[in-house]
Amino acid sequence: MLADMHTAEAILMIKRNKGEDPQKYSTVCFEKLFTKYGVSRERFNMNLNYYKEDPEEFYKMYESVVQVLVNRQRFYAPGK
């Protein structure tokens, strides 16, 4: 889910850089992710706060998130 959240944030940043208002996409985008994963915004924030309190676990979790993002980047890289 975090990898998808980061991907969504990157898309919104690209829209902002193109002069579009990302706010009109933001709420819908993240709500769709919460629905996709069956998680409420509140539960997501609670889990994120839990991991922030345990830096070692947070790091372990983010290692897998980074690996997913790296794999996506390789898959979608230009020239593939």
Buried (B, 14 or more C-beta within 10 A) or exposed (E): BBBBBBBBBEBBEEBEEEEEEBEEBBEEBBEEBBEEEEBEEEEBEEBEEEBEEEEEEBEEBEEEBEEBBEEBEEEEEEEE
